[in-house]
Amino acid sequence: MIQRIQSIYLLLAAALMATFLFLPIAQFDTPDGIYSFTSRGISTVMSEAVSISTPESGAAIAQTEVFTPTWGVFILGAVIIVLALITIFLYKNRPTQARICMINAFFIVTLYIIIFLSGYTFHEELAATQISWSAYTVTPFVALVLDILAYKAINKDEHLVRSLDRIR
């Protein structure tokens, strides 16, 4: 049913992944400036070359410029969210619900692999002196744990229904 505990797990996993799409993943310190890695791309946070001054204040403001999009991370994150939400409404078909939970878990692990490979690739391309991973990189892991808990709850329900069918 829709009000089962696995629905709450999946809804929390979708919410965590939705917030992850808009949070910074890592920060690269380079001699040219500081670059931010998000799910939408690599952008400059602070740089000497792109700072502009405003006529009102005369102060320099760092201009944010996305120069390398990371659409793979963003699209995979969006697919994870959509699959989690679809899984909630497949409560009448528990085996399919469990399969989609495992596919979603696979996508979350793939997302981590893509994030870390992209991060270290950009680290080398930017000639960064330091890479600082954000604490927000834990949110997909928490979503993975919630997805696995939902899978276990779905299987528990399926075993309960099968055991009740045997009694009849």
C-alpha positions in Angstrom: 0.0 0.0 0.0 1.0 3.6 -0.5 1.2 4.3 3.3 3.9 1.7 4.0 7.3 2.5 5.4 9.0 1.9 2.1 7.1 4.9 0.7 8.6 7.1 3.3 12.1 5.8 2.7 11.7 6.4 -1.1 10.3 9.9 -0.6 13.2 10.8 1.7 15.7 9.4 -0.8 14.1 11.4 -3.6 14.1 14.6 -1.5 17.8 14.1 -0.6 18.7 13.6 -4.2 16.7 16.7 -5.2 18.6 18.8 -2.7 21.9 17.2 -3.9 21.3 18.5 -7.4 21.6 22.1 -6.2 24.4 21.8 -3.6 28.2 22.1 -4.3 30.0 18.8 -4.6 33.6 20.0 -4.5 35.8 23.0 -4.7 39.1 23.3 -6.6 41.8 25.8 -5.5 44.0 26.8 -8.5 46.5 29.6 -9.0 43.9 31.3 -11.3 41.1 31.2 -8.7 38.6 29.0 -6.9 36.3 26.8 -9.0 33.1 25.1 -7.8 31.9 21.6 -9.0 28.2 21.2 -8.9 25.9 18.8 -10.7 25.3 21.5 -13.3 28.9 22.1 -14.0 32.2 23.6 -13.1 32.0 27.3 -12.4 34.3 30.0 -11.2 33.6 31.2 -7.7 36.4 33.7 -7.3 38.9 34.7 -10.0 41.2 37.6 -10.7 40.5 37.6 -14.4 36.7 37.7 -14.3 36.1 40.2 -11.4 34.2 43.3 -12.4 33.6 46.5 -10.5 30.1 48.0 -10.0 29.6 51.7 -10.6 27.6 52.1 -7.5 30.0 50.8 -4.9 33.3 50.6 -6.8 33.9 47.2 -5.2 35.0 44.2 -7.2 32.4 41.4 -7.5 33.4 37.9 -8.6 31.5 36.9 -11.7 30.3 33.3 -11.8 30.8 31.6 -15.1 30.0 28.0 -16.0 32.6 26.8 -18.5 32.3 23.0 -18.2 28.8 21.5 -17.9 28.4 18.1 -16.2 25.1 17.0 -17.6 25.8 13.4 -16.9 25.7 14.0 -13.1 22.6 16.2 -13.3 20.7 13.8 -15.6 21.6 10.7 -13.6 20.5 12.5 -10.4 17.2 13.5 -12.0 16.7 9.9 -13.2 17.3 8.7 -9.6 14.7 11.1 -8.3 12.1 10.1 -10.9 12.7 6.4 -10.3 12.3 6.8 -6.6 9.0 8.7 -7.1 7.7 6.1 -9.6 8.6 3.3 -7.3 6.3 4.8 -4.6 3.3 4.4 -6.8 4.0 0.8 -7.8 2.8 -0.5 -4.5 0.4 -3.0 -6.2 3.3 -4.8 -8.0 5.8 -5.5 -5.2 8.3 -7.6 -7.3 8.6 -4.7 -9.9 8.9 -2.2 -7.1 11.8 -4.2 -5.6 13.5 -4.5 -9.0 13.3 -0.8 -9.6 14.7 -0.2 -6.1 17.7 -2.2 -7.0 18.1 -0.4 -10.3 17.9 2.9 -8.5 20.6 1.7 -6.1 22.8 0.8 -9.0 22.3 4.3 -10.5 23.3 5.9 -7.1 26.5 3.8 -7.1 27.1 4.8 -10.7 26.5 8.5 -9.8 29.2 8.2 -7.1 31.7 6.7 -9.6 30.9 9.5 -12.1 31.3 12.2 -9.5 34.7 11.0 -8.2 36.0 10.3 -11.7 34.9 13.7 -12.9 36.3 15.4 -9.8 39.7 14.0 -10.3 39.7 14.6 -14.0 38.8 18.2 -13.4 41.4 18.4 -10.7 44.0 17.5 -13.3 42.6 19.7 -16.1 42.5 22.8 -13.9 45.9 22.0 -12.4 44.3 22.5 -9.0 46.6 22.6 -6.0 43.8 21.3 -3.7 40.4 19.6 -4.0 38.0 20.0 -1.2 35.1 17.6 -1.2 31.9 19.0 0.3 30.1 17.4 3.1 27.1 17.2 0.9 28.6 14.3 -1.1 27.2 12.1 1.7 23.6 12.7 0.7 23.6 10.2 -2.2 25.0 7.6 0.2 22.1 8.3 2.7 19.7 8.0 -0.3 21.4 4.7 -1.1 20.8 3.4 2.4 17.2 4.6 2.3 16.8 2.8 -1.0 18.1 -0.4 0.4 15.9 -0.1 3.5 12.9 0.4 1.1 14.0 -2.7 -0.8 14.1 -4.8 2.4 10.7 -3.5 3.5 9.2 -4.4 0.1 10.6 -7.9 0.3 9.3 -8.2 3.8 5.8 -7.3 2.6 6.1 -9.8 -0.3 7.1 -12.6 2.0 4.2 -11.7 4.3 1.7 -11.9 1.4 3.2 -15.2 0.2 3.0 -16.7 3.7 -0.6 -15.7 4.0 -1.4 -17.2 0.6 0.1 -20.6 1.7 -2.2 -20.7 4.8 -5.3 -20.4 2.6 
